[in-house]
Amino acid sequence: MKLLWVWGPYLMINLVLADAELELVPQELQGHPAVVKHARTRKKKPSNLILDSTYHHQAIRSRYGAEAERRGRPDIVHFFLMNAQESIANLHGSLRVYVHTRNNEVIYVAPEARLPKSYPRFIGLMENLFHNRSVPNESAPLLKIEKKSLSALVSELGAPTMLLSEFGRRVNINELSMPEESTVIIGGFPRGDFLTNMSFVNEIVAISDSTLMAWVVAFEIIARYEALHIFKR
């Protein structure tokens, strides 16, 4: 079945994981012993590997200093996508998911895409995506990746935009309002602030006094949207 990237008549929430730490191993790290060793184990070129702090932490620390604790976190993307794609909102046809990376690339995720539960298989899928630019193929993609800024994506989606940030206005999740057509942005990094200038968003809110991981925020936002707009139908 060919996937159409123009969606049906349902009003929906666009969920965007922004500044996600998902990237191929940068050129400056490809010769590091930790990366070379991992590439040999995987029987791949270092340039074809997804940067992953689990295996490449020494290489990341040697190059990026204070930023090292942030880089190489594809696991955040994995957990986020698993939560979002398996949600009631997605099964209902009311959720569209996008991943924006630190290098200004956007992954479009089809609602029928089911991500591997196995983390190594997920990494292999992401490596395939970055190499081929779409999977399983260009004519019927379940995932596709394009060079695009976050502001361009938000403009393309054309819905009121809310940013979730620990530095935003504190709100009770049970009192949070969202229009039926909404774009919600969540950070795809373990700590710190967004790399992207977020001056284009309509509002910035925090749903907790504590720092929450991206997939937890996604779960709470989706559940709130379901309560507001799906279960009442």
Secondary structure, DSSP 8 states (H G I E B T S, - for coil): ----SS--S---EEEEEEEE---B--GGGTTSHHHHHHHHHHTS-GGGSB--HHHHHHHHHHHHGGGTTTS--HHHHHHHHHHHHTSHHHHHT-EEEEEEETTSEEEEE-TT----SSHHHHHHHHHHHHHHSEES-SSS-SEEEEE--HHHHHHHH-S-EEEEEEEEEE--GGG----SSEEEEEE-SSSS--SS--TT-SEEEES-SS---HHHHHHHHHHHHIIIIITT-
